Amino acid sequence: MKKAIIILLIMVASTGFSMDAEQMKEAALKACETQLESVPENMREQSKKVCTCNVKKTDYEAVLAAQETGNMEEIQADAIKNAQECAEEVM
């Protein structure tokens, strides 16, 4: 799940078209729903909570700023930190 969120943020941040922070958040929430299809039924609720938590904790304005400056390392570090915090909160 952590990797999926990180990959999603990198993909959204590096796309050629421009999205605002709210659109990025909506795309991430849709990605959470899509990812659940590949999660075993008995783990879907927990996975959804972790993914939604990650979306809520992500600063999409910072993602946009990093996209402009090319500082993706900071976004990756934030994504990992958020994923760890969310996993601890949900578990």
C-alpha positions as CSV (number, residue, x, y, z in Angstrom):
1,M,0.0,0.0,0.0
2,K,2.9,2.4,0.8
3,K,4.4,1.9,-2.6
4,A,1.1,2.5,-4.3
5,I,0.6,5.8,-2.6
6,I,4.2,6.9,-3.3
7,I,3.9,5.8,-7.0
8,L,0.5,7.6,-7.3
9,L,2.0,10.8,-5.9
10,I,5.0,10.7,-8.2
11,M,2.8,9.9,-11.2
12,V,0.3,12.7,-10.4
13,A,3.2,15.2,-9.7
14,S,5.0,14.3,-12.9
15,T,2.1,14.4,-15.3
16,G,2.2,16.8,-18.2
17,F,-1.3,18.3,-17.5
18,S,-1.9,20.6,-14.7
19,M,-4.1,19.6,-11.7
20,D,-4.9,21.7,-8.7
21,A,-4.5,20.3,-5.1
22,E,-8.2,19.3,-4.8
23,Q,-8.1,17.5,-8.1
24,M,-5.0,15.6,-7.0
25,K,-6.8,14.6,-3.8
26,E,-9.8,13.4,-5.7
27,A,-7.6,11.4,-8.0
28,A,-5.9,9.8,-5.0
29,L,-9.2,8.9,-3.4
30,K,-10.3,7.2,-6.7
31,A,-7.0,5.3,-6.8
32,C,-7.7,4.0,-3.3
33,E,-11.0,2.6,-4.5
34,T,-9.4,1.0,-7.6
35,Q,-6.6,-0.6,-5.5
36,L,-9.1,-2.2,-3.2
37,E,-10.2,-4.5,-6.1
38,S,-6.9,-6.3,-5.8
39,V,-6.9,-6.6,-2.0
40,P,-8.4,-9.8,-0.4
41,E,-11.9,-9.3,0.8
42,N,-11.0,-9.7,4.5
43,M,-8.4,-6.9,4.3
44,R,-10.3,-4.3,2.2
45,E,-11.8,-2.3,5.1
46,Q,-8.4,-1.9,6.8
47,S,-6.7,-1.1,3.5
48,K,-9.3,1.5,2.7
49,K,-8.7,3.2,6.0
50,V,-5.0,3.3,5.5
51,C,-5.3,4.6,2.0
52,T,-7.8,7.3,2.9
53,C,-5.6,8.3,5.9
54,N,-2.7,8.7,3.5
55,V,-4.8,10.9,1.2
56,K,-6.0,13.1,4.1
57,K,-2.4,13.5,5.5
58,T,-0.9,14.4,2.1
59,D,-0.2,18.1,1.5
60,Y,-1.2,18.4,-2.1
61,E,-0.1,22.0,-2.2
62,A,3.4,20.8,-1.3
63,V,3.2,18.2,-4.0
64,L,2.4,20.9,-6.5
65,A,5.3,23.0,-5.3
66,A,7.6,20.0,-5.5
67,Q,6.4,19.4,-9.1
68,E,7.5,23.0,-10.0
69,T,10.9,22.7,-8.3
70,G,11.6,19.1,-9.2
71,N,12.2,18.2,-5.5
72,M,10.5,14.8,-5.6
73,E,12.7,13.4,-2.8
74,E,10.8,15.5,-0.3
75,I,7.5,14.2,-1.5
76,Q,8.7,10.6,-1.3
77,A,9.9,11.2,2.3
78,D,6.6,12.8,3.3
79,A,4.6,9.9,1.6
80,I,6.6,7.3,3.5
81,K,6.2,9.2,6.8
82,N,2.4,9.5,6.2
83,A,2.1,5.8,5.2
84,Q,3.9,4.8,8.4
85,E,1.7,7.0,10.6
86,C,-1.5,5.8,8.9
87,A,-0.5,2.2,9.3
88,E,0.1,2.7,13.0
89,E,-3.2,4.6,13.5
90,V,-5.2,1.9,11.7
91,M,-3.5,-1.1,13.2
